[in-house]
Amino acid sequence: MTDTKALVLELARKYHKEQETRAFEPGVTPILSSGAVLDEEDRGALVEAALEMRIAAGVRTRKFESEFARYFRLRKAHMVNSGSSANLLAVSALTSPKLKELRLRPGDEAITVGAGFPTTINPLVQNGLTPVFVDVELGTYNASLAQIEAAISPRTRLIMIAHALGNPFPVAEVAELARRHDLFFIEDNCDAVGSTYGGKLTGTFGDLSTVSFYPAHHITAGEGGCVLTSSLELARIVESMRDWGRDCWCEPGTDNTCLKRFDYQLGTLPAGYDHKYIFSHVGYNLKATDLQGALALSQLKKVDDFGAARRHNWQRLRDGLAEVPGLLLPRATPGSDPSWFGFALTVLPDAGFTRRDLVDFLEGRRIGTRRLFGGNITRHPAYQDVRYRIVDELVNCDIVTEDTFWIGVYPGLTKEMLDYVVESITEFCTRKG
């Protein structure tokens, strides 16, 4: 490292430390529902990557992929430009002709929950699959194993479900169900990095799993996401479809990794056609940049501390609100240890106030709230012309749509902030109830 570079990095870290942090002022300081927690090492990592001007995916991205796969004890991780892209890529990979008769085809059914985020559902629609929506349980906001099993039909080929607000669904049992029925299983782990089920990390049960690095999530790269798997066959398809659909697997800037670059004959191309320009999939360009890789690599060092803070903050809210009337409090799925994404609250029918009443009160006190994503997703305008199937009725999804919201537990929240949230909710519910 040159003296000039070392000085720039030292100044970048110093600059970070000099940023003014104001004391918390109740009702004035915003209490965010989510956000990134960034330190001087994160700023230094970004500045160092910028100084090297490696603006495409490079050494840091590859190192992050290796470290992230090691964290989950999986064989492969492929970084992409967003969690949404990770879900699109995971579903698209299962349509690959390289899977032969196992590939997903238009009209195949995919089981998911009716109260979710569109990025879990949209890739199913975009690949011509038929979403099959199941209801959720209030409190955990996940589907039960029985609900998922009841949704299986002769056309079912895929189960793709997200862990709601970091709270694992019964993922081991769902994985076994998928194996028993010869179904693919994609685990949307975007909200749940660090959560465990039966002592095992979520994101390790499916054929593929996905993660998001949006600032709201457990670690951030600004934007970014990842697809993980232990199947080398699926990993190779994921890489191809991420990188334009190319057949070549050379890293950017390298040539002839396979040592037969001009010796292939694929499709109806002439023999010897440059392998770097042979395409085996109708793919995308979903790659991340080295700046994203640098920040994600720095954040990964703190993932366990972030998870501990999320658990602590969630429990502080849970304990503080235990006796408050009119609210259904969240609970962890049996056998799980969630690294919580948020703290969900459902206003009960006899509360004496509505969700809107409580949300308006909290927002007026600068306490950020969020809906439980799309609520009943089938009620949104985007899905009015989409072909789907509903199992039974989405009764609880409708309750979520009307009566549920969540507040933050992310590591940037202080004890004073959390106590103010508890005091505010208690004051309102006691007075109105």
PyMOL commands that set and color helices and strands:
alter all, ss='L'
color gray80, all
select helices_A, chain A and resi 3-18+40-51+59-72+83-93+97-102+118-126+145-150+171-180+232-242+275-277+290-300+303-320+355-364+377-379+381-383+395-403+415-432
alter helices_A, ss='H'
color red, helices_A
select strands_A, chain A and resi 76-80+109-113+130-134+156-162+184-188+196-197+200-201+208-212+225-229+327-328+336-337+343-347+370-371+389-390+404-407
alter strands_A, ss='S'
color yellow, strands_A
deselect
rebuild
show_as cartoon
